[in-house]
């Protein structure tokens, strides 16, 4: 049955709820008009009979009730316009068509029943519900004008009664028009007020979320938000923010307004998540909770610092479905919050939650960056220390290596006369390049230091003929050759050192094997002396066992 009614009285073609309600009203009017007129035509007795066939044969159904048939046709037409989505046309056709038919019927037949006087009143009332004030005024003006013309054109008219009737219609129309204007003004004012509230809410939300982009601290952002809420909603006198700790056990007070809020912050005020309190239940369930003070079965926990509170409301701070805390609002004048107020404050709580999350993520990212920079600086410092240590080790190794050679190594090659001489003297350009650790060019002479991992191990000098010059490509080649030379020299030293280490290890193994062939301690001592003589070439070797004190006491 419901499906049939939905098909017959469909309103899906209208988008707004108001239009759907108007369409339903028009459907109801047309259906009531059709059934009412059918009842009037076929069921109300006339001339003492209910016989429809006799009435039809006598022509009464059309000759006396033709206006009712026309009204049925107009009702069906209006129904059709409503069904195809042309409700504005139906608003005019239905009442104005009935007006016109009533005027014509009154002119032709005169008023014959009280219904004839009541019908214009009902039509006027329906017009007031369907038409806009200006359209209603035009429709009523046309009807009264036509009705007045009809009265004047008729003979034997009771003018006093007719004028009283017209005056009554005019007064009734004025009353309906006044109500229409009042309703329209109220609706406009309500829309303006609602729009102003939405604009204020949007502006507050924008200011709250803008704090994240301004890179304010979390404490500053939360305090600014709370003060903004109190400023725009005078019915509230205290506001605070609770944030759940990392363990998810306690909801700790993170921001609060006024001197009372400062005292609560200094005390480290907190409430357990899930405790019998507004904050405890909100942070546990994520629901909006509103509690009145003084009720025995309520969950409001009176705070001695806030004795004037009559109502406390907590709104969850949600980020991606996760509860991170609650916005707590308190009033000393309200006894309850409307659904609109709850939606408004929850919207503010949502904006605050996003701001808190953004600031926390930014601060966490900034902390990670600072930590990474600290670790990077530690790594750079460690690398510099390692580099300095390597330089010292390389410098010491080369110093020992050169000492083992008996003197500094040096070589001078003269390609003009194909002479090669071992020369350890340092020229001025060589000394300059070592002092500044960089390439030095003086005329046709260029000197460049030889380095290994930043440690200078020597220098190299080039001299061209007087008419030649070093090109930039030549300088790059010299720089690259010096680098490769330093690495090659270091590799050669390491190979020689490895060879000496291997030789020394071999010698130690040989000496150790001689020790193992001895039959007693005296033989071991003798073998040790001979082995050290062979290895070191020492002319005299002294070996003693025991301690000096034991030797002195035994003598």
C-alpha positions as CSV (number, residue, x, y, z in Angstrom):
1,X,0.0,0.0,0.0
2,X,2.8,2.4,0.9
3,X,4.5,1.7,-2.4
4,X,1.3,2.5,-4.3
5,X,0.9,5.8,-2.4
6,X,4.5,6.7,-3.0
7,X,4.0,6.1,-6.7
8,X,0.7,8.1,-6.8
9,X,2.0,11.0,-4.7
10,X,5.7,11.0,-5.7
11,X,7.9,13.9,-4.6
12,X,11.3,12.7,-5.8
13,X,11.3,15.3,-8.6
14,X,11.8,18.0,-5.9
15,X,15.2,18.5,-4.3
16,X,14.5,20.5,-1.2
17,X,12.5,19.3,1.8
18,X,10.3,22.5,1.7
19,X,9.3,21.8,-2.0
20,X,8.5,18.2,-1.1
21,X,6.2,19.3,1.7
22,X,4.5,21.8,-0.6
23,X,4.0,19.1,-3.2
24,X,2.5,16.8,-0.6
25,X,0.1,19.6,0.5
26,X,-1.0,20.2,-3.1
27,X,-1.5,16.5,-3.6
28,X,-3.7,16.4,-0.5
29,X,-5.7,19.5,-1.6
30,X,-6.4,18.1,-5.1
31,X,-7.4,14.6,-3.8
32,X,-9.7,16.1,-1.2
33,X,-11.2,18.4,-3.8
34,X,-11.8,15.6,-6.2
35,X,-13.4,13.2,-3.7
36,X,-15.4,16.1,-2.1
37,X,-16.8,17.2,-5.4
38,X,-17.6,13.6,-6.3
39,X,-19.4,13.2,-3.0
40,X,-21.3,16.5,-3.8
41,X,-22.3,15.3,-7.2
42,X,-23.4,11.8,-6.7
43,X,-24.2,11.2,-3.0
44,X,-25.9,14.4,-1.7
45,X,-29.7,13.9,-2.3
46,X,-31.5,16.5,-4.3
47,X,-35.3,16.6,-4.7
48,X,-35.6,13.9,-2.1
49,X,-33.8,11.1,-4.1
50,X,-30.5,9.3,-4.2
51,X,-31.1,7.8,-7.6
52,X,-28.1,8.8,-9.7
53,X,-29.5,7.3,-12.9
54,X,-32.7,9.4,-12.6
55,X,-30.6,12.5,-11.8
56,X,-28.5,11.9,-14.9
57,X,-31.5,11.3,-17.1
58,X,-33.0,14.5,-16.0
59,X,-29.8,16.4,-16.8
60,X,-29.3,17.6,-13.2
61,X,-25.7,16.2,-12.9
62,X,-24.5,18.6,-15.5
63,X,-27.0,21.4,-15.7
64,X,-27.0,22.1,-12.0
65,X,-23.5,20.9,-11.0
66,X,-21.4,21.8,-14.1
67,X,-19.1,24.0,-11.9
68,X,-18.3,20.9,-9.8
69,X,-17.2,18.9,-12.9
70,X,-15.0,21.8,-13.9
71,X,-13.4,22.0,-10.5
72,X,-12.6,18.2,-10.7
73,X,-11.0,18.8,-14.1
74,X,-8.9,21.7,-12.6
75,X,-7.9,19.5,-9.7
76,X,-6.7,16.8,-12.1
77,X,-4.8,19.3,-14.1
78,X,-3.1,20.7,-10.9
79,X,-2.3,17.2,-9.9
80,X,-0.6,16.6,-13.2
81,X,1.5,19.7,-13.0
82,X,2.7,18.8,-9.5
83,X,3.6,15.3,-10.7
84,X,5.8,16.5,-13.5
85,X,7.6,19.0,-11.3
86,X,5.7,22.2,-12.3
87,X,4.4,23.0,-8.8
88,X,4.6,26.8,-9.3
89,X,2.0,26.5,-12.1
90,X,-0.2,24.3,-9.9
91,X,0.0,26.9,-7.1
92,X,-1.8,29.3,-9.5
93,X,-4.1,27.0,-11.4
94,X,-5.8,25.4,-8.4
95,X,-7.0,28.4,-6.4
96,X,-7.4,30.8,-9.3
97,X,-9.4,28.3,-11.3
98,X,-11.7,27.7,-8.4
99,X,-12.1,31.4,-7.9
100,X,-13.1,31.9,-11.5
101,X,-15.6,29.0,-11.6
102,X,-17.1,30.2,-8.3
103,X,-17.6,33.7,-9.8
104,X,-19.2,32.4,-12.9
105,X,-21.4,30.0,-11.0
106,X,-22.5,32.7,-8.6
107,X,-23.3,35.0,-11.5
108,X,-25.4,32.3,-13.2
109,X,-27.1,30.7,-10.2
110,X,-26.6,33.1,-7.3
111,X,-25.8,31.8,-3.8
112,X,-28.1,28.9,-3.0
113,X,-26.3,27.4,0.1
114,X,-23.9,28.3,2.9
115,X,-21.2,26.3,1.1
116,X,-21.3,28.9,-1.6
117,X,-20.3,31.5,0.9
118,X,-17.8,29.3,2.7
119,X,-15.9,28.2,-0.5
120,X,-14.2,31.6,-1.2
121,X,-13.0,31.7,2.4
122,X,-11.5,28.2,2.0
123,X,-10.0,29.1,-1.3
124,X,-8.5,32.3,0.2
125,X,-7.0,30.3,3.0
126,X,-5.5,27.7,0.6
127,X,-4.1,30.6,-1.6
128,X,-2.4,32.0,1.5
129,X,-0.7,28.7,2.1
130,X,0.3,28.1,-1.5
131,X,1.2,31.5,-2.9
132,X,3.8,34.0,-2.0
133,X,2.5,37.3,-0.3
134,X,2.7,39.3,-3.5
135,X,1.0,36.6,-5.6
136,X,-1.7,36.1,-2.9
137,X,-2.4,39.8,-2.9
138,X,-2.8,39.8,-6.7
139,X,-5.0,36.7,-6.7
140,X,-7.3,38.1,-4.0
141,X,-7.5,41.5,-5.7
142,X,-8.5,39.9,-9.0
143,X,-11.1,37.7,-7.2
144,X,-12.7,40.6,-5.3
145,X,-12.7,42.8,-8.4
146,X,-14.5,40.1,-10.5
147,X,-16.9,39.3,-7.6
148,X,-17.7,43.0,-7.3
149,X,-18.4,43.3,-11.1
150,X,-20.5,40.1,-10.9
151,X,-22.6,41.7,-8.0
152,X,-23.1,44.9,-9.9
153,X,-24.2,43.1,-13.0
154,X,-26.9,41.0,-11.3
155,X,-30.4,42.1,-10.6
156,X,-32.2,42.0,-7.3
157,X,-28.9,42.0,-5.2
158,X,-29.0,42.5,-1.5
159,X,-26.2,45.1,-1.5
160,X,-25.8,45.5,2.2
161,X,-25.2,41.8,2.8
162,X,-23.0,41.5,-0.3
163,X,-20.9,44.5,0.8
164,X,-20.6,43.0,4.3
165,X,-19.5,39.7,2.7
166,X,-16.9,41.5,0.5
167,X,-15.7,43.5,3.5
168,X,-15.3,40.3,5.4
169,X,-13.3,38.7,2.6
170,X,-11.1,41.7,2.4
171,X,-10.5,41.7,6.2
172,X,-9.8,37.9,6.0
173,X,-7.4,38.5,3.1
174,X,-5.6,41.2,5.1
175,X,-5.2,38.9,8.1
176,X,-3.8,36.1,5.9
177,X,-1.5,38.6,4.1
178,X,-0.3,39.9,7.4
179,X,0.5,36.4,8.6
180,X,2.3,35.7,5.4
181,X,4.5,38.8,5.8
182,X,5.2,37.9,9.4
183,X,6.1,34.4,8.5
184,X,8.3,35.6,5.6
185,X,10.1,38.2,7.8
186,X,10.6,35.6,10.5
187,X,11.9,33.1,8.0
188,X,14.3,35.7,6.5
189,X,15.4,36.8,10.0
190,X,15.9,33.1,10.9
191,X,17.9,32.5,7.8
192,X,20.0,35.6,8.4
193,X,20.6,34.6,12.0
194,X,21.4,31.1,10.9
195,X,23.7,32.4,8.2
196,X,25.3,34.8,10.7
197,X,25.9,31.8,13.1
198,X,27.3,29.7,10.3
199,X,29.6,32.6,9.2
200,X,30.7,33.1,12.8
201,X,31.4,29.4,13.2
202,X,33.3,29.2,9.9
203,X,35.3,32.3,10.9
204,X,36.2,30.8,14.3
205,X,37.1,27.4,12.7
206,X,39.3,29.3,10.2
207,X,41.1,31.1,13.0
208,X,41.6,27.9,14.9
209,X,43.0,26.0,12.0
210,X,45.1,29.0,10.9
211,X,47.2,28.7,14.0
212,X,48.7,25.5,12.7
213,X,49.9,27.2,9.6
214,X,51.4,30.1,11.7
215,X,53.6,27.6,13.4
216,X,52.5,28.6,16.9
217,X,53.4,26.5,19.9
218,X,50.8,24.0,21.1
219,X,50.2,25.9,24.3
220,X,49.7,29.2,22.6
221,X,47.3,27.7,20.0
222,X,45.2,26.0,22.7
223,X,45.0,29.1,24.9
224,X,44.1,31.3,21.9
225,X,41.3,28.8,20.9
226,X,39.8,28.7,24.4
227,X,39.8,32.5,24.6
228,X,38.2,32.8,21.2
229,X,35.4,30.4,22.2
230,X,34.7,32.4,25.4
231,X,34.7,35.6,23.5
232,X,32.2,34.5,20.9
233,X,29.9,32.5,23.3
234,X,29.1,34.7,26.4
235,X,27.0,31.9,28.0
236,X,30.3,30.1,28.7
237,X,32.6,31.3,31.5
238,X,35.3,28.6,31.6
239,X,37.0,26.4,29.0
240,X,39.8,23.9,29.1
241,X,41.5,21.2,27.0
242,X,42.4,17.7,28.3
243,X,44.9,15.6,26.3
244,X,45.3,11.9,26.7
245,X,48.9,10.8,27.7
246,X,51.0,8.4,25.6
247,X,50.0,5.5,27.8
248,X,46.3,6.3,27.2
249,X,45.6,6.1,30.9
250,X,45.3,9.8,32.0
251,X,43.6,12.8,30.5
252,X,45.8,15.6,31.6
253,X,44.8,19.3,31.7
254,X,46.9,21.0,28.9
255,X,45.2,24.4,28.7
256,X,42.7,26.3,30.8
257,X,41.4,29.8,31.0
258,X,41.6,32.4,33.8
259,X,43.3,32.3,37.2
260,X,41.5,29.2,38.1
261,X,42.9,27.5,35.0
262,X,46.4,28.6,35.9
263,X,46.0,27.1,39.4
264,X,44.7,23.8,37.9
265,X,47.6,23.7,35.5
266,X,50.1,24.3,38.3
267,X,48.6,21.4,40.3
268,X,48.9,19.1,37.3
269,X,45.2,18.4,37.2
270,X,44.2,15.2,35.4
271,X,41.4,12.6,35.3
272,X,41.6,9.0,34.5
273,X,40.3,7.8,31.2
274,X,37.0,6.0,31.8
275,X,36.6,7.5,35.3
276,X,33.1,8.6,36.5
277,X,33.4,12.2,35.2
278,X,32.5,14.1,32.1
279,X,36.1,14.1,30.8
280,X,36.7,10.4,31.8
281,X,33.6,9.2,29.9
282,X,34.2,11.4,26.9
283,X,37.8,10.4,26.5
284,X,36.8,6.7,26.8
285,X,33.7,6.6,24.5
286,X,34.3,9.6,22.2
287,X,30.7,10.8,22.8
288,X,29.5,14.3,23.6
289,X,28.5,14.5,27.2
290,X,26.4,17.3,28.8
291,X,26.0,17.2,32.6
292,X,24.0,19.5,35.0
293,X,25.6,20.3,38.3
294,X,23.7,19.3,41.5
295,X,22.1,16.1,40.1
296,X,22.6,13.0,42.2
297,X,22.8,10.6,39.3
298,X,24.9,12.9,37.1
299,X,28.6,12.4,36.2
300,X,29.5,16.1,36.8
301,X,32.3,16.2,39.4
302,X,32.2,19.6,41.2
303,X,35.5,21.4,41.3
304,X,36.0,23.5,44.3
305,X,37.7,26.2,42.2
306,X,34.6,26.4,39.9
307,X,31.7,26.3,42.3
308,X,29.4,28.4,40.0
309,X,29.2,25.8,37.3
310,X,25.6,24.8,36.4
311,X,26.4,22.9,33.3
312,X,29.5,21.1,32.0
313,X,29.8,19.8,28.5
314,X,32.7,17.8,27.0
315,X,33.3,17.3,23.3
316,X,35.8,14.7,22.1
317,X,38.9,15.7,20.2
318,X,39.0,13.2,17.3
319,X,41.7,12.7,14.7
320,X,41.1,9.9,12.1
321,X,38.7,8.2,14.6
322,X,41.2,8.2,17.4
323,X,40.4,10.1,20.7
324,X,43.3,12.4,21.6
325,X,41.5,14.4,24.3
326,X,38.4,16.5,25.1
327,X,37.3,20.1,25.0
328,X,35.6,21.0,28.3
329,X,33.1,23.9,28.4
330,X,31.4,25.2,31.5
331,X,28.5,27.6,32.1
332,X,26.9,29.2,35.1
333,X,23.7,30.2,33.3
334,X,22.7,27.4,31.0
335,X,20.8,24.3,32.1
336,X,21.1,22.4,28.8
337,X,22.5,22.7,25.3
338,X,20.4,22.6,22.1
339,X,21.2,20.2,19.3
340,X,22.5,23.2,17.3
341,X,24.8,24.2,20.1
342,X,26.1,20.7,20.4
343,X,26.9,20.6,16.7
344,X,28.5,24.0,16.8
345,X,30.8,23.1,19.7
346,X,31.7,19.7,18.3
347,X,32.7,21.5,15.1
348,X,35.0,23.7,17.1
349,X,36.4,20.7,18.9
350,X,37.1,19.0,15.5
351,X,39.0,22.0,14.3
352,X,40.9,22.2,17.5
353,X,41.8,18.5,17.3
354,X,43.1,19.0,13.7
355,X,45.2,22.0,14.9
356,X,46.6,20.1,17.8
357,X,47.5,17.1,15.6
358,X,49.1,19.3,13.0
359,X,51.2,21.2,15.6
360,X,52.2,18.0,17.4
361,X,53.3,16.4,14.1
362,X,55.2,19.6,13.2
363,X,56.9,19.7,16.6
364,X,57.7,16.0,16.3
365,X,59.1,16.5,12.8
366,X,61.1,19.5,14.1
367,X,62.4,17.4,17.0
368,X,63.4,14.6,14.6
369,X,65.2,17.1,12.4
370,X,67.0,18.5,15.4
371,X,67.9,15.0,16.5
372,X,69.1,14.1,13.0
373,X,71.1,17.3,12.8
374,X,72.7,16.5,16.2
375,X,73.5,12.9,15.1
376,X,74.8,14.2,11.8
377,X,77.0,16.7,13.7
378,X,78.2,14.0,16.0
379,X,79.0,11.9,12.9
380,X,80.9,14.8,11.3
381,X,82.8,15.4,14.4
382,X,83.6,11.7,14.7
383,X,84.7,11.6,11.1
384,X,86.9,14.7,11.6
385,X,88.4,13.0,14.7
386,X,89.0,9.8,12.7
387,X,90.4,11.9,9.8
388,X,92.8,13.7,12.2
389,X,93.7,10.4,13.8
390,X,94.4,8.9,10.4
391,X,96.4,11.9,9.4
392,X,98.5,11.5,12.6
393,X,98.9,7.8,12.1
394,X,99.8,8.3,8.5
395,X,102.2,11.1,9.4
396,X,103.8,8.9,12.1
397,X,104.0,5.9,9.8
398,X,105.7,8.0,7.1
399,X,108.0,9.5,9.7
400,X,109.0,6.0,10.9
401,X,109.3,4.8,7.3
402,X,111.6,7.6,6.3
403,X,113.6,7.1,9.5
404,X,114.0,3.5,8.5
405,X,115.4,4.6,5.2
406,X,118.2,6.5,6.9
407,X,117.3,9.8,5.3
408,X,114.6,11.7,3.4
409,X,113.9,10.4,0.0
410,X,114.3,12.7,-3.0
411,X,114.9,12.7,-6.7
412,X,115.7,15.3,-9.3
413,X,115.3,14.4,-13.0
414,X,116.8,16.8,-15.7
415,X,115.5,15.8,-19.1
416,X,117.7,18.3,-20.9
417,X,120.8,16.2,-20.2
418,X,119.0,13.0,-19.1
419,X,120.5,13.1,-15.6
420,X,119.0,11.7,-12.5
421,X,120.3,12.6,-9.1
422,X,119.2,11.8,-5.5
423,X,118.6,15.2,-4.0
424,X,116.8,15.9,-0.6
425,X,117.1,19.7,-0.7
426,X,113.9,21.6,-0.6
427,X,113.4,24.5,-3.0
428,X,111.5,27.6,-2.0
429,X,108.5,26.6,-4.1
430,X,108.4,23.1,-2.6
431,X,108.4,24.7,0.9
432,X,105.7,27.1,0.0
433,X,103.4,24.4,-1.4
434,X,103.9,22.3,1.8
435,X,103.2,25.3,4.1
436,X,99.9,26.3,2.4
437,X,99.0,22.7,1.3
438,X,98.2,23.9,-2.2
439,X,99.6,24.4,-5.6
440,X,102.2,27.2,-6.0
441,X,103.2,28.7,-9.4
442,X,106.1,31.0,-9.9
443,X,106.9,31.7,-13.5
444,X,107.5,28.4,-15.3
445,X,107.9,26.5,-12.0
446,X,105.0,24.8,-10.3
447,X,105.1,22.9,-7.0
448,X,102.3,20.8,-5.5
449,X,102.1,18.9,-2.2
450,X,101.8,15.2,-2.1
451,X,99.1,14.1,0.3
452,X,97.6,10.9,1.6
453,X,94.1,11.3,3.2
454,X,94.9,14.9,4.0
455,X,98.3,14.3,5.4
456,X,101.3,15.8,3.6
457,X,104.0,13.3,2.9
458,X,106.1,15.4,0.5
459,X,106.0,17.7,-2.5
460,X,106.6,17.7,-6.3
461,X,108.0,20.4,-8.5
462,X,107.7,20.9,-12.3
463,X,109.7,23.4,-14.5
464,X,109.0,24.2,-18.1
465,X,111.1,25.9,-20.7
466,X,111.1,29.7,-20.8
467,X,108.8,30.0,-23.8
468,X,106.2,27.5,-22.5
469,X,103.3,28.0,-20.2
470,X,101.0,25.7,-18.1
471,X,97.5,25.5,-19.5
472,X,94.5,25.0,-17.2
473,X,94.3,21.4,-18.5
474,X,98.0,21.0,-17.5
475,X,97.3,22.2,-14.0
476,X,94.4,19.8,-13.6
477,X,96.7,17.0,-14.9
478,X,99.3,17.9,-12.3
479,X,96.7,17.9,-9.5
480,X,95.4,14.5,-10.5
481,X,98.9,13.0,-10.9
482,X,99.9,14.3,-7.4
483,X,96.8,12.7,-5.9
484,X,97.5,9.4,-7.7
485,X,101.1,9.6,-6.7
486,X,100.3,10.0,-3.0
487,X,98.0,6.9,-3.1
488,X,100.6,4.9,-5.0
489,X,103.3,5.9,-2.5
490,X,101.1,5.0,0.4
491,X,100.2,1.6,-1.2
492,X,103.9,0.9,-1.7
493,X,104.7,1.7,1.9
494,X,101.9,-0.5,3.1
495,X,103.2,-3.4,0.9
496,X,106.7,-2.9,2.3
497,X,105.4,-2.8,5.8
498,X,103.4,-5.9,5.2
499,X,106.5,-7.7,3.9
500,X,108.5,-6.6,6.9
501,X,105.8,-7.7,9.2
502,X,105.7,-11.1,7.5
503,X,109.4,-11.4,7.7
504,X,109.4,-10.5,11.4
505,X,106.6,-13.0,12.0
506,X,108.6,-15.7,10.2
507,X,111.7,-15.0,12.3
508,X,109.6,-15.1,15.5
509,X,108.2,-18.4,14.5
510,X,111.7,-19.8,13.8
511,X,113.0,-18.6,17.2
512,X,109.9,-20.1,18.9
513,X,110.4,-23.5,17.2
514,X,114.1,-23.5,18.5
515,X,112.7,-23.0,22.0
516,X,110.5,-26.0,21.7
517,X,113.4,-28.2,20.7
518,X,115.2,-27.5,24.0
519,X,115.2,-30.3,26.7
520,X,115.4,-28.0,29.8
521,X,115.3,-24.4,31.0
522,X,119.1,-23.9,30.7
523,X,119.0,-25.2,27.1
524,X,116.1,-22.9,26.4
525,X,118.0,-19.9,27.7
526,X,121.0,-20.8,25.6
527,X,118.9,-21.2,22.5
528,X,117.2,-17.9,23.1
529,X,120.6,-16.1,23.3
530,X,121.9,-17.7,20.1
531,X,118.6,-16.9,18.2
532,X,118.7,-13.3,19.3
533,X,122.3,-13.0,18.3
534,X,121.5,-14.3,14.9
535,X,118.6,-12.0,14.5
536,X,120.0,-8.8,16.1
537,X,123.7,-9.3,15.8
538,X,124.2,-8.5,19.5
539,X,127.6,-9.2,20.9
540,X,126.5,-9.8,24.4
541,X,123.2,-11.1,25.7
542,X,122.2,-11.4,29.4
543,X,119.2,-13.4,30.5
544,X,118.1,-13.8,34.2
545,X,115.2,-15.7,35.7
546,X,113.6,-14.9,39.1
547,X,113.3,-11.5,40.9
548,X,116.0,-9.2,42.1
549,X,114.8,-9.5,45.7
550,X,114.9,-13.3,45.7
551,X,118.4,-13.2,44.2
552,X,119.6,-10.7,46.9
553,X,118.1,-12.7,49.8
554,X,119.7,-15.9,48.5
555,X,123.2,-14.5,48.2
